[in-house]
Amino acid sequence: MKKIDKHVTSILKEMQSTEEEREEIREELTTHLTSAKQAYINEGVNEKKAEKMAIRDFGDAGMIGGGIQESLYPFQRGLLYIIGTGSILLGIFIHLTAAFSFGDPWPEWLAIQMSLGTLIVLTAINISWTGRHYWSVNVLVFLTILWNAFNYMVVPRFYQLQVILMTLFITILILLCLVFIVRNSYYATTHPSADRRERVVTKISHIVNIIYGLMISGAGLFFTWGALIFGGMNARVFLPLTAVAAWLAFYKYQMRLIGKKPVTAIFTGLLFSGLIVTVPVTILKWI
C-alpha cells in the first residue's frame, strides 16, 4: 500500500483541489489502484509485484494528475504560465529598450516586473499547494494587473511602433489576468453540485465585484500617479493606494459571501466600494 499511497500523493501534487475535494479524489484513486492490485493477486501474482503492475497500468502520476487538474480546472495552470512568462518577457523587452535606445536602464522597475512574473510561474509550478490558497493567488495576479496598468504610463516615452506593440501586449496580459481571477474565484466558491442558474449568478457576482475592484484600483493609480507628478515623492501620495489594499482584504471575505449569497454580495460590494472611496477623500480634507 505504501507505493500506492505514494503514487496517489504524486498525482495529487499536480492538482489545486480543496482539501475536501482532495480527500475524495485520494479515496477514489486509492480504491481503484487497490482493486487493480487485488485483481492481479487473484490471478496468482505476489502482492509486491501486483502493486507495481497496478501502478504501471494506471499510468504516470504527472500525466494523470495533470489530466485531472485540466478536467476540474481547465486552463488555470496554463494561464498562470502565460501570464508569468509574459510578464518576464515584457520586463526584459522594456528594460533592454530603455537601456539601448535611451541609455536609461531601470533596474528597480525590472526587479519588480521580474519578481511578479517569477512568482506567478512558481505558483503554476507548485499548483498543488499554491492553488488551494485561492485568495492569495488572486491577490498576486491582481497586483500584476496594477503593475501592468502602471506600465501604461511608462511606455509612451518609447518610439511609436514600440508603444503600440507594448500597449497591445500589456492589454492582453491584463485581460488574461482578469480571466484567471474570475475563473479562480468561481472555482473557489462554486460547489460541484450547484445547478446551472446558481453557477451563472455566482459567476456574474464575481465579475461585478472584480469590476468594483478595478474601478477602485484605477482611481487609486490615477490619483497616485498625479500626486507623484505634481507633488513629488512623499508618504501622502500613496494614500489612495490604501483603498486598493482595503478592497483586496475585503474581497477575501467577499469571496465566501459570493459562494453562499451571490446576489447579496453584489450589493455589499457596492456599499464597501462607496465607503472605501469616500473615506480617503474625507481624510485628505482633514489633513
Secondary structure by P-SEA (a helix, b strand, c coil): caaaaaaaaaaaccccccaaaaaaaaaaaaaaaaaaaaaaaaacccaaaaaaaaaaaaccaaaaaaaaaaaaccaaaaaaaaaaaaaaaaaaaaaaaaacccccccaaaaaaaaaaaaaaaaaaaaccccccaaaaaaaaaaaaaaaaaaaaaccccccaaaaaaaaaaaaaaaaaaaaaaaaaaaaacccccccaaaaaaaaaaaaaaaaaaaaaaaaaaaaaaaaaacccccccccccaaaaaaaaaaaaaaaaaaaccaaaaaaaaaaaaaaaaaaaaaaaaac
